[in-house]
Amino acid sequence: MKTREDLKKKIEEVASRIKDALVSEGTYSESLSLQIDVLARDYLVYQKISDQFLYLRALTVTETSREGHKRKKPHPLSTEMRMWADTVRRDLEKLSLNLEDISVDAPDKFKQFMDEFRDDDD
C-alpha cells in the first residue's frame, strides 16, 4: 500500500510533466497551478481505474431484479473509467493539452498488457 508521501510524490511528478508540457507549448503561467494540480490528481485516479479495468475477466455483470429477472449490464468499473476519462479530457482541454503531452509511460503499459494477453493465449 502506498503511503501518503508516495502519493504526494507521484502527484508532484505528474504535475511536473504537465508544467513541462505547458512550458514547451509556451502557455505556462503560475496562475495555472491549481488546474495543473487538479489534472495531476484526476489523471492518477483515471490511470488507477484504467489499470484495474484492463485485467477484468468479464466486462459485464449480471444483476437480478426484485422480480427475479436476470439482466446483464456494463461492469461498474467501466462506467467509472468512462467518467474519469471524460474528466481528464476536460482538464486537458482547459490547458490545451492532450494525453500524449503528459503520459510518458502509456505506450509501455499498453505493450505490457498486450504481451501478457499474448502469454495467456499460449
N, CA, C and O atoms as CSV, one atom per row, in Angstrom:
chain,resi,resn,atom,element,x,y,z
A,1,MET,N,N,0.838,-1.177,0.000
A,1,MET,CA,C,0.000,0.000,0.000
A,1,MET,C,C,0.887,1.246,0.000
A,1,MET,O,O,1.896,1.318,0.702
A,2,LYS,N,N,0.482,2.209,-0.798
A,2,LYS,CA,C,1.271,3.427,-0.890
A,2,LYS,C,C,0.979,4.339,0.290
A,2,LYS,O,O,-0.145,4.433,0.783
A,3,THR,N,N,2.030,4.997,0.715
A,3,THR,CA,C,1.858,5.948,1.802
A,3,THR,C,C,1.426,7.295,1.244
A,3,THR,O,O,1.473,7.539,0.039
A,4,ARG,N,N,1.014,8.140,2.135
A,4,ARG,CA,C,0.596,9.494,1.750
A,4,ARG,C,C,1.745,10.219,1.038
A,4,ARG,O,O,1.523,10.940,0.065
A,5,GLU,N,N,2.964,10.022,1.528
A,5,GLU,CA,C,4.133,10.666,0.923
A,5,GLU,C,C,4.390,10.139,-0.494
A,5,GLU,O,O,4.750,10.909,-1.384
A,6,ASP,N,N,4.207,8.831,-0.704
A,6,ASP,CA,C,4.378,8.252,-2.035
A,6,ASP,C,C,3.390,8.874,-3.022
A,6,ASP,O,O,3.752,9.220,-4.146
A,7,LEU,N,N,2.141,9.008,-2.583
A,7,LEU,CA,C,1.115,9.595,-3.449
A,7,LEU,C,C,1.404,11.062,-3.731
A,7,LEU,O,O,1.225,11.538,-4.852
A,8,LYS,N,N,1.846,11.762,-2.718
A,8,LYS,CA,C,2.193,13.175,-2.896
A,8,LYS,C,C,3.324,13.324,-3.917
A,8,LYS,O,O,3.292,14.215,-4.764
A,9,LYS,N,N,4.310,12.452,-3.827
A,9,LYS,CA,C,5.441,12.484,-4.755
A,9,LYS,C,C,4.968,12.190,-6.186
A,9,LYS,O,O,5.408,12.836,-7.136
A,10,LYS,N,N,4.070,11.211,-6.327
A,10,LYS,CA,C,3.549,10.855,-7.656
A,10,LYS,C,C,2.765,12.025,-8.254
A,10,LYS,O,O,2.894,12.318,-9.443
A,11,ILE,N,N,1.949,12.694,-7.427
A,11,ILE,CA,C,1.202,13.863,-7.891
A,11,ILE,C,C,2.169,14.939,-8.366
A,11,ILE,O,O,1.957,15.555,-9.410
A,12,GLU,N,N,3.226,15.163,-7.600
A,12,GLU,CA,C,4.224,16.173,-7.970
A,12,GLU,C,C,4.921,15.804,-9.280
A,12,GLU,O,O,5.204,16.684,-10.092
A,13,GLU,N,N,5.201,14.515,-9.498
A,13,GLU,CA,C,5.836,14.071,-10.743
A,13,GLU,C,C,4.933,14.340,-11.944
A,13,GLU,O,O,5.386,14.849,-12.969
A,14,VAL,N,N,3.664,13.998,-11.810
A,14,VAL,CA,C,2.722,14.224,-12.913
A,14,VAL,C,C,2.537,15.721,-13.134
A,14,VAL,O,O,2.509,16.176,-14.278
A,15,ALA,N,N,2.412,16.485,-12.067
A,15,ALA,CA,C,2.264,17.939,-12.190
A,15,ALA,C,C,3.483,18.546,-12.887
A,15,ALA,O,O,3.353,19.485,-13.672
A,16,SER,N,N,4.648,18.011,-12.597
A,16,SER,CA,C,5.868,18.492,-13.246
A,16,SER,C,C,5.842,18.206,-14.754
A,16,SER,O,O,6.251,19.046,-15.556
A,17,ARG,N,N,5.359,17.020,-15.131
A,17,ARG,CA,C,5.235,16.700,-16.567
A,17,ARG,C,C,4.248,17.638,-17.249
A,17,ARG,O,O,4.471,18.071,-18.380
A,18,ILE,N,N,3.156,17.948,-16.557
A,18,ILE,CA,C,2.154,18.861,-17.109
A,18,ILE,C,C,2.765,20.248,-17.290
A,18,ILE,O,O,2.604,20.885,-18.331
A,19,LYS,N,N,3.466,20.698,-16.259
A,19,LYS,CA,C,4.110,22.018,-16.326
A,19,LYS,C,C,5.118,22.050,-17.471
A,19,LYS,O,O,5.157,23.021,-18.226
A,20,ASP,N,N,5.934,21.004,-17.612
A,20,ASP,CA,C,6.919,20.938,-18.700
A,20,ASP,C,C,6.238,20.998,-20.061
A,20,ASP,O,O,6.727,21.661,-20.976
A,21,ALA,N,N,5.105,20.303,-20.193
A,21,ALA,CA,C,4.373,20.324,-21.463
A,21,ALA,C,C,3.855,21.725,-21.761
A,21,ALA,O,O,3.915,22.185,-22.901
A,22,LEU,N,N,3.346,22.400,-20.736
A,22,LEU,CA,C,2.856,23.770,-20.925
A,22,LEU,C,C,3.990,24.731,-21.261
A,22,LEU,O,O,3.836,25.614,-22.105
A,23,VAL,N,N,5.121,24.553,-20.600
A,23,VAL,CA,C,6.281,25.399,-20.885
A,23,VAL,C,C,6.718,25.198,-22.333
A,23,VAL,O,O,6.998,26.170,-23.036
A,24,SER,N,N,6.778,23.945,-22.783
A,24,SER,CA,C,7.209,23.680,-24.160
A,24,SER,C,C,6.211,24.230,-25.185
A,24,SER,O,O,6.593,24.557,-26.308
A,25,GLU,N,N,4.942,24.330,-24.800
A,25,GLU,CA,C,3.920,24.918,-25.679
A,25,GLU,C,C,3.931,26.445,-25.594
A,25,GLU,O,O,3.324,27.125,-26.422
A,26,GLY,N,N,4.624,26.976,-24.591
A,26,GLY,CA,C,4.667,28.420,-24.401
A,26,GLY,C,C,3.410,28.981,-23.753
A,26,GLY,O,O,3.113,30.167,-23.897
A,27,THR,N,N,2.668,28.134,-23.039
A,27,THR,CA,C,1.405,28.575,-22.433
A,27,THR,C,C,1.410,28.501,-20.911
A,27,THR,O,O,0.375,28.712,-20.280
A,28,TYR,N,N,2.561,28.203,-20.314
A,28,TYR,CA,C,2.609,28.076,-18.857
A,28,TYR,C,C,2.502,29.439,-18.192
A,28,TYR,O,O,3.087,30.425,-18.641
A,29,SER,N,N,1.739,29.463,-17.109
A,29,SER,CA,C,1.629,30.634,-16.254
A,29,SER,C,C,1.491,30.131,-14.824
A,29,SER,O,O,0.875,29.093,-14.582
A,30,GLU,N,N,2.054,30.854,-13.898
A,30,GLU,CA,C,1.965,30.474,-12.478
A,30,GLU,C,C,0.508,30.379,-12.022
A,30,GLU,O,O,0.191,29.630,-11.099
A,31,SER,N,N,-0.364,31.130,-12.663
A,31,SER,CA,C,-1.781,31.136,-12.281
A,31,SER,C,C,-2.481,29.815,-12.618
A,31,SER,O,O,-3.617,29.599,-12.196
A,32,LEU,N,N,-1.829,28.944,-13.362
A,32,LEU,CA,C,-2.402,27.647,-13.729
A,32,LEU,C,C,-2.104,26.557,-12.705
A,32,LEU,O,O,-2.463,25.399,-12.917
A,33,SER,N,N,-1.461,26.906,-11.610
A,33,SER,CA,C,-1.020,25.879,-10.654
A,33,SER,C,C,-2.175,25.038,-10.106
A,33,SER,O,O,-2.016,23.831,-9.924
A,34,LEU,N,N,-3.326,25.643,-9.840
A,34,LEU,CA,C,-4.461,24.873,-9.339
A,34,LEU,C,C,-4.966,23.901,-10.402
A,34,LEU,O,O,-5.232,22.737,-10.101
A,35,GLN,N,N,-5.100,24.370,-11.645
A,35,GLN,CA,C,-5.555,23.486,-12.722
A,35,GLN,C,C,-4.571,22.353,-12.961
A,35,GLN,O,O,-4.978,21.226,-13.244
A,36,ILE,N,N,-3.296,22.640,-12.850
A,36,ILE,CA,C,-2.264,21.615,-13.028
A,36,ILE,C,C,-2.394,20.557,-11.931
A,36,ILE,O,O,-2.328,19.361,-12.214
A,37,ASP,N,N,-2.576,20.989,-10.690
A,37,ASP,CA,C,-2.723,20.061,-9.569
A,37,ASP,C,C,-3.989,19.203,-9.734
A,37,ASP,O,O,-3.952,17.993,-9.508
A,38,VAL,N,N,-5.082,19.817,-10.120
A,38,VAL,CA,C,-6.334,19.078,-10.320
A,38,VAL,C,C,-6.160,18.039,-11.427
A,38,VAL,O,O,-6.573,16.891,-11.265
A,39,LEU,N,N,-5.557,18.428,-12.539
A,39,LEU,CA,C,-5.328,17.491,-13.637
A,39,LEU,C,C,-4.437,16.345,-13.188
A,39,LEU,O,O,-4.708,15.192,-13.522
A,40,ALA,N,N,-3.392,16.633,-12.448
A,40,ALA,CA,C,-2.479,15.574,-11.981
A,40,ALA,C,C,-3.224,14.559,-11.126
A,40,ALA,O,O,-3.046,13.353,-11.299
A,41,ARG,N,N,-4.048,15.030,-10.215
A,41,ARG,CA,C,-4.808,14.127,-9.344
A,41,ARG,C,C,-5.848,13.333,-10.139
A,41,ARG,O,O,-5.982,12.123,-9.959
A,42,ASP,N,N,-6.580,14.020,-11.016
A,42,ASP,CA,C,-7.583,13.330,-11.836
A,42,ASP,C,C,-6.937,12.285,-12.735
A,42,ASP,O,O,-7.478,11.193,-12.909
A,43,TYR,N,N,-5.792,12.613,-13.300
A,43,TYR,CA,C,-5.085,11.682,-14.179
A,43,TYR,C,C,-4.658,10.427,-13.419
A,43,TYR,O,O,-4.777,9.317,-13.938
A,44,LEU,N,N,-4.165,10.599,-12.201
A,44,LEU,CA,C,-3.739,9.436,-11.415
A,44,LEU,C,C,-4.919,8.547,-11.034
A,44,LEU,O,O,-4.791,7.322,-11.024
A,45,VAL,N,N,-6.060,9.146,-10.722
A,45,VAL,CA,C,-7.259,8.351,-10.438
A,45,VAL,C,C,-7.675,7.586,-11.688
A,45,VAL,O,O,-7.968,6.393,-11.620
A,46,TYR,N,N,-7.703,8.277,-12.835
A,46,TYR,CA,C,-8.063,7.619,-14.093
A,46,TYR,C,C,-7.102,6.472,-14.398
A,46,TYR,O,O,-7.527,5.388,-14.799
A,47,GLN,N,N,-5.827,6.712,-14.210
A,47,GLN,CA,C,-4.816,5.690,-14.503
A,47,GLN,C,C,-5.030,4.452,-13.624
A,47,GLN,O,O,-4.910,3.325,-14.105
A,48,LYS,N,N,-5.339,4.654,-12.363
A,48,LYS,CA,C,-5.554,3.532,-11.447
A,48,LYS,C,C,-6.788,2.719,-11.870
A,48,LYS,O,O,-6.742,1.490,-11.908
A,49,ILE,N,N,-7.875,3.406,-12.184
A,49,ILE,CA,C,-9.094,2.718,-12.617
A,49,ILE,C,C,-8.848,1.999,-13.937
A,49,ILE,O,O,-9.283,0.861,-14.116
A,50,SER,N,N,-8.163,2.646,-14.847
A,50,SER,CA,C,-7.868,2.050,-16.151
A,50,SER,C,C,-7.027,0.784,-16.008
A,50,SER,O,O,-7.281,-0.212,-16.685
A,51,ASP,N,N,-6.036,0.821,-15.135
A,51,ASP,CA,C,-5.202,-0.362,-14.895
A,51,ASP,C,C,-6.041,-1.526,-14.375
A,51,ASP,O,O,-5.864,-2.666,-14.805
A,52,GLN,N,N,-6.954,-1.236,-13.449
A,52,GLN,CA,C,-7.826,-2.287,-12.913
A,52,GLN,C,C,-8.762,-2.818,-13.993
A,52,GLN,O,O,-9.023,-4.019,-14.055
A,53,PHE,N,N,-9.261,-1.936,-14.834
A,53,PHE,CA,C,-10.209,-2.322,-15.881
A,53,PHE,C,C,-9.580,-3.288,-16.894
A,53,PHE,O,O,-10.241,-4.209,-17.375
A,54,LEU,N,N,-8.311,-3.071,-17.209
A,54,LEU,CA,C,-7.629,-3.921,-18.191
A,54,LEU,C,C,-7.572,-5.381,-17.777
A,54,LEU,O,O,-7.480,-6.264,-18.631
A,55,TYR,N,N,-7.624,-5.644,-16.487
A,55,TYR,CA,C,-7.485,-7.012,-16.008
A,55,TYR,C,C,-8.789,-7.655,-15.574
A,55,TYR,O,O,-8.783,-8.705,-14.931
A,56,LEU,N,N,-9.913,-7.028,-15.924
A,56,LEU,CA,C,-11.205,-7.638,-15.613
A,56,LEU,C,C,-11.391,-8.907,-16.436
A,56,LEU,O,O,-10.988,-8.960,-17.598
A,57,ARG,N,N,-11.980,-9.897,-15.856
A,57,ARG,CA,C,-12.288,-11.143,-16.578
A,57,ARG,C,C,-13.575,-10.989,-17.383
A,57,ARG,O,O,-13.711,-11.588,-18.450
A,58,ALA,N,N,-14.516,-10.196,-16.886
A,58,ALA,CA,C,-15.791,-10.003,-17.578
A,58,ALA,C,C,-16.102,-8.512,-17.654
A,58,ALA,O,O,-15.905,-7.778,-16.686
A,59,LEU,N,N,-16.581,-8.080,-18.796
A,59,LEU,CA,C,-16.899,-6.668,-18.977
A,59,LEU,C,C,-18.327,-6.339,-18.577
A,59,LEU,O,O,-18.730,-5.175,-18.576
A,60,THR,N,N,-19.092,-7.374,-18.237
A,60,THR,CA,C,-20.467,-7.165,-17.790
A,60,THR,C,C,-20.681,-7.879,-16.464
A,60,THR,O,O,-19.934,-8.783,-16.090
A,61,VAL,N,N,-21.718,-7.447,-15.771
A,61,VAL,CA,C,-22.138,-8.123,-14.539
A,61,VAL,C,C,-23.610,-8.480,-14.701
A,61,VAL,O,O,-24.346,-7.812,-15.427
A,62,THR,N,N,-24.022,-9.519,-14.031
A,62,THR,CA,C,-25.428,-9.923,-14.068
A,62,THR,C,C,-26.075,-9.478,-12.772
A,62,THR,O,O,-25.589,-9.773,-11.680
A,63,GLU,N,N,-27.168,-8.770,-12.910
A,63,GLU,CA,C,-27.897,-8.362,-11.712
A,63,GLU,C,C,-29.294,-8.962,-11.759
A,63,GLU,O,O,-29.831,-9.244,-12.829
A,64,THR,N,N,-29.853,-9.144,-10.612
A,64,THR,CA,C,-31.189,-9.730,-10.505
A,64,THR,C,C,-32.143,-8.670,-9.975
A,64,THR,O,O,-31.883,-8.039,-8.950
A,65,SER,N,N,-33.250,-8.482,-10.684
A,65,SER,CA,C,-34.245,-7.506,-10.259
A,65,SER,C,C,-35.037,-8.035,-9.069
A,65,SER,O,O,-34.904,-9.201,-8.697
A,66,ARG,N,N,-35.855,-7.181,-8.478
A,66,ARG,CA,C,-36.694,-7.612,-7.349
A,66,ARG,C,C,-37.640,-8.724,-7.765
A,66,ARG,O,O,-38.047,-9.554,-6.952
A,67,GLU,N,N,-37.982,-8.725,-9.047
A,67,GLU,CA,C,-38.905,-9.748,-9.548
A,67,GLU,C,C,-38.190,-11.054,-9.889
A,67,GLU,O,O,-38.831,-12.035,-10.265
A,68,GLY,N,N,-36.869,-11.067,-9.759
A,68,GLY,CA,C,-36.108,-12.277,-10.028
A,68,GLY,C,C,-35.590,-12.385,-11.458
A,68,GLY,O,O,-35.047,-13.422,-11.836
A,69,HIS,N,N,-35.750,-11.325,-12.264
A,69,HIS,CA,C,-35.258,-11.335,-13.641
A,69,HIS,C,C,-33.771,-10.976,-13.667
A,69,HIS,O,O,-33.329,-10.021,-13.028
A,70,LYS,N,N,-33.020,-11.768,-14.421
A,70,LYS,CA,C,-31.584,-11.507,-14.547
A,70,LYS,C,C,-31.348,-10.671,-15.798
A,70,LYS,O,O,-31.982,-10.874,-16.834
A,71,ARG,N,N,-30.426,-9.732,-15.675
A,71,ARG,CA,C,-30.058,-8.915,-16.833
A,71,ARG,C,C,-28.584,-8.539,-16.710
A,71,ARG,O,O,-28.037,-8.387,-15.617
A,72,LYS,N,N,-27.976,-8.399,-17.869
A,72,LYS,CA,C,-26.568,-8.012,-17.906
A,72,LYS,C,C,-26.477,-6.497,-18.046
A,72,LYS,O,O,-27.290,-5.853,-18.710
A,73,LYS,N,N,-25.469,-5.967,-17.401
A,73,LYS,CA,C,-25.204,-4.540,-17.538
A,73,LYS,C,C,-23.691,-4.345,-17.519
A,73,LYS,O,O,-22.962,-5.220,-17.052
A,74,PRO,N,N,-23.215,-3.215,-18.019
A,74,PRO,CA,C,-21.769,-2.984,-18.032
A,74,PRO,C,C,-21.196,-3.044,-16.620
A,74,PRO,O,O,-21.851,-2.656,-15.653
A,75,HIS,N,N,-19.975,-3.531,-16.521
A,75,HIS,CA,C,-19.283,-3.591,-15.240
A,75,HIS,C,C,-19.197,-2.174,-14.672
A,75,HIS,O,O,-18.897,-1.240,-15.415
A,76,PRO,N,N,-19.451,-1.991,-13.380
A,76,PRO,CA,C,-19.398,-0.652,-12.784
A,76,PRO,C,C,-18.054,0.066,-12.988
A,76,PRO,O,O,-17.999,1.294,-13.059
A,77,LEU,N,N,-16.989,-0.714,-13.079
A,77,LEU,CA,C,-15.679,-0.107,-13.290
A,77,LEU,C,C,-15.586,0.561,-14.664
A,77,LEU,O,O,-14.876,1.555,-14.819
A,78,SER,N,N,-16.300,0.023,-15.664
A,78,SER,CA,C,-16.273,0.652,-16.987
A,78,SER,C,C,-16.958,2.010,-16.955
A,78,SER,O,O,-16.537,2.943,-17.638
A,79,THR,N,N,-18.014,2.114,-16.158
A,79,THR,CA,C,-18.707,3.395,-16.015
A,79,THR,C,C,-17.799,4.401,-15.316
A,79,THR,O,O,-17.720,5.559,-15.725
A,80,GLU,N,N,-17.121,3.965,-14.272
A,80,GLU,CA,C,-16.180,4.834,-13.553
A,80,GLU,C,C,-15.048,5.278,-14.476
A,80,GLU,O,O,-14.671,6.450,-14.487
A,81,MET,N,N,-14.512,4.340,-15.244
A,81,MET,CA,C,-13.407,4.671,-16.129
A,81,MET,C,C,-13.833,5.713,-17.155
A,81,MET,O,O,-13.102,6.665,-17.427
A,82,ARG,N,N,-15.010,5.526,-17.717
A,82,ARG,CA,C,-15.520,6.478,-18.714
A,82,ARG,C,C,-15.704,7.869,-18.084
A,82,ARG,O,O,-15.365,8.881,-18.698
A,83,MET,N,N,-16.237,7.913,-16.866
A,83,MET,CA,C,-16.446,9.187,-16.183
A,83,MET,C,C,-15.114,9.907,-15.943
A,83,MET,O,O,-14.992,11.104,-16.201
A,84,TRP,N,N,-14.113,9.160,-15.444
A,84,TRP,CA,C,-12.816,9.777,-15.175
A,84,TRP,C,C,-12.086,10.139,-16.463
A,84,TRP,O,O,-11.355,11.129,-16.494
A,85,ALA,N,N,-12.268,9.360,-17.524
A,85,ALA,CA,C,-11.665,9.700,-18.818
A,85,ALA,C,C,-12.218,11.036,-19.310
A,85,ALA,O,O,-11.472,11.877,-19.809
A,86,ASP,N,N,-13.526,11.224,-19.166
A,86,ASP,CA,C,-14.137,12.495,-19.558
A,86,ASP,C,C,-13.613,13.645,-18.700
A,86,ASP,O,O,-13.361,14.738,-19.206
A,87,THR,N,N,-13.452,13.396,-17.415
A,87,THR,CA,C,-12.932,14.423,-16.517
A,87,THR,C,C,-11.520,14.829,-16.918
A,87,THR,O,O,-11.207,16.017,-16.996
A,88,VAL,N,N,-10.664,13.834,-17.174
A,88,VAL,CA,C,-9.284,14.119,-17.580
A,88,VAL,C,C,-9.267,14.834,-18.924
A,88,VAL,O,O,-8.495,15.773,-19.118
A,89,ARG,N,N,-10.107,14.401,-19.847
A,89,ARG,CA,C,-10.176,15.047,-21.163
A,89,ARG,C,C,-10.544,16.525,-21.016
A,89,ARG,O,O,-9.933,17.384,-21.652
A,90,ARG,N,N,-11.540,16.821,-20.181
A,90,ARG,CA,C,-11.934,18.218,-19.968
A,90,ARG,C,C,-10.798,19.016,-19.306
A,90,ARG,O,O,-10.537,20.162,-19.673
A,91,ASP,N,N,-10.129,18.393,-18.325
A,91,ASP,CA,C,-8.996,19.066,-17.677
A,91,ASP,C,C,-7.897,19.387,-18.692
A,91,ASP,O,O,-7.325,20.477,-18.684
A,92,LEU,N,N,-7.616,18.419,-19.563
A,92,LEU,CA,C,-6.596,18.622,-20.596
A,92,LEU,C,C,-7.003,19.729,-21.561
A,92,LEU,O,O,-6.184,20.574,-21.924
A,93,GLU,N,N,-8.263,19.725,-21.975
A,93,GLU,CA,C,-8.743,20.754,-22.897
A,93,GLU,C,C,-8.588,22.150,-22.317
A,93,GLU,O,O,-8.234,23.090,-23.028
A,94,LYS,N,N,-8.854,22.282,-21.020
A,94,LYS,CA,C,-8.731,23.590,-20.370
A,94,LYS,C,C,-7.303,24.118,-20.455
A,94,LYS,O,O,-7.075,25.327,-20.481
A,95,LEU,N,N,-6.350,23.194,-20.497
A,95,LEU,CA,C,-4.943,23.583,-20.576
A,95,LEU,C,C,-4.397,23.471,-22.003
A,95,LEU,O,O,-3.201,23.667,-22.222
A,96,SER,N,N,-5.257,23.160,-22.968
A,96,SER,CA,C,-4.870,22.993,-24.382
A,96,SER,C,C,-3.788,21.932,-24.549
A,96,SER,O,O,-2.836,22.116,-25.307
A,97,LEU,N,N,-3.944,20.820,-23.833
A,97,LEU,CA,C,-3.010,19.696,-23.912
A,97,LEU,C,C,-3.767,18.450,-24.340
A,97,LEU,O,O,-4.996,18.454,-24.412
A,98,ASN,N,N,-3.028,17.381,-24.625
A,98,ASN,CA,C,-3.639,16.062,-24.829
A,98,ASN,C,C,-2.876,15.050,-23.991
A,98,ASN,O,O,-1.830,15.358,-23.419
A,99,LEU,N,N,-3.407,13.851,-23.928
A,99,LEU,CA,C,-2.837,12.835,-23.036
A,99,LEU,C,C,-1.384,12.520,-23.358
A,99,LEU,O,O,-0.593,12.270,-22.448
A,100,GLU,N,N,-1.019,12.529,-24.627
A,100,GLU,CA,C,0.359,12.219,-25.004
A,100,GLU,C,C,1.346,13.250,-24.468
A,100,GLU,O,O,2.521,12.946,-24.265
A,101,ASP,N,N,0.862,14.477,-24.238
A,101,ASP,CA,C,1.739,15.518,-23.715
A,101,ASP,C,C,2.211,15.234,-22.298
A,101,ASP,O,O,3.294,15.673,-21.908
A,102,ILE,N,N,1.408,14.501,-21.517
A,102,ILE,CA,C,1.755,14.278,-20.111
A,102,ILE,C,C,2.047,12.823,-19.781
A,102,ILE,O,O,2.563,12.538,-18.701
A,103,SER,N,N,1.736,11.900,-20.671
A,103,SER,CA,C,1.852,10.482,-20.379
A,103,SER,C,C,3.097,9.904,-21.021
A,103,SER,O,O,3.121,9.645,-22.224
A,104,VAL,N,N,4.132,9.702,-20.219
A,104,VAL,CA,C,5.370,9.154,-20.760
A,104,VAL,C,C,5.369,7.630,-20.754
A,104,VAL,O,O,6.137,7.015,-21.494
A,105,ASP,N,N,4.517,7.007,-19.930
A,105,ASP,CA,C,4.572,5.551,-19.802
A,105,ASP,C,C,3.379,4.846,-20.436
A,105,ASP,O,O,3.282,3.624,-20.322
A,106,ALA,N,N,2.475,5.546,-21.094
A,106,ALA,CA,C,1.291,4.902,-21.670
A,106,ALA,C,C,1.647,3.837,-22.713
A,106,ALA,O,O,1.091,2.741,-22.656
A,107,PRO,N,N,2.549,4.111,-23.662
A,107,PRO,CA,C,2.881,3.054,-24.628
A,107,PRO,C,C,3.473,1.811,-23.970
A,107,PRO,O,O,3.184,0.692,-24.393
A,108,ASP,N,N,4.294,1.994,-22.943
A,108,ASP,CA,C,4.894,0.857,-22.252
A,108,ASP,C,C,3.828,0.020,-21.545
A,108,ASP,O,O,3.893,-1.209,-21.582
A,109,LYS,N,N,2.854,0.657,-20.905
A,109,LYS,CA,C,1.796,-0.084,-20.220
A,109,LYS,C,C,0.953,-0.855,-21.219
A,109,LYS,O,O,0.566,-1.993,-20.955
A,110,PHE,N,N,0.663,-0.248,-22.366
A,110,PHE,CA,C,-0.125,-0.940,-23.376
A,110,PHE,C,C,0.654,-2.133,-23.912
A,110,PHE,O,O,0.086,-3.210,-24.094
A,111,LYS,N,N,1.945,-1.954,-24.165
A,111,LYS,CA,C,2.780,-3.062,-24.646
A,111,LYS,C,C,2.814,-4.182,-23.604
A,111,LYS,O,O,2.711,-5.357,-23.958
A,112,GLN,N,N,2.957,-3.832,-22.331
A,112,GLN,CA,C,2.966,-4.835,-21.260
A,112,GLN,C,C,1.653,-5.608,-21.246
A,112,GLN,O,O,1.652,-6.835,-21.140
A,113,PHE,N,N,0.538,-4.894,-21.351
A,113,PHE,CA,C,-0.771,-5.540,-21.366
A,113,PHE,C,C,-0.887,-6.501,-22.550
A,113,PHE,O,O,-1.349,-7.631,-22.392
A,114,MET,N,N,-0.469,-6.053,-23.730
A,114,MET,CA,C,-0.567,-6.900,-24.931
A,114,MET,C,C,0.340,-8.125,-24.799
A,114,MET,O,O,-0.042,-9.220,-25.212
A,115,ASP,N,N,1.525,-7.956,-24.233
A,115,ASP,CA,C,2.423,-9.094,-24.025
A,115,ASP,C,C,1.798,-10.116,-23.081
A,115,ASP,O,O,1.874,-11.319,-23.330
A,116,GLU,N,N,1.179,-9.642,-21.996
A,116,GLU,CA,C,0.522,-10.540,-21.055
A,116,GLU,C,C,-0.684,-11.223,-21.707
A,116,GLU,O,O,-0.958,-12.396,-21.453
A,117,PHE,N,N,-1.387,-10.483,-22.536
A,117,PHE,CA,C,-2.539,-11.034,-23.240
A,117,PHE,C,C,-2.093,-12.163,-24.173
A,117,PHE,O,O,-2.733,-13.212,-24.242
A,118,ARG,N,N,-1.003,-11.938,-24.877
A,118,ARG,CA,C,-0.476,-12.966,-25.780
A,118,ARG,C,C,-0.007,-14.186,-24.998
A,118,ARG,O,O,-0.213,-15.319,-25.433
A,119,ASP,N,N,0.625,-13.960,-23.841
A,119,ASP,CA,C,1.092,-15.070,-22.998
A,119,ASP,C,C,-0.078,-15.931,-22.520
A,119,ASP,O,O,0.057,-17.148,-22.398
A,120,ASP,N,N,-1.220,-15.306,-22.252
A,120,ASP,CA,C,-2.406,-16.050,-21.803
A,120,ASP,C,C,-2.926,-16.984,-22.892
A,120,ASP,O,O,-3.521,-18.018,-22.589
A,121,ASP,N,N,-2.706,-16.626,-24.152
A,121,ASP,CA,C,-3.188,-17.445,-25.268
A,121,ASP,C,C,-2.362,-18.712,-25.452
A,121,ASP,O,O,-2.844,-19.698,-26.011
A,122,ASP,N,N,-1.118,-18.682,-24.981
A,122,ASP,CA,C,-0.227,-19.843,-25.180
A,122,ASP,C,C,-0.589,-21.022,-24.313
A,122,ASP,O,O,0.070,-22.060,-24.375
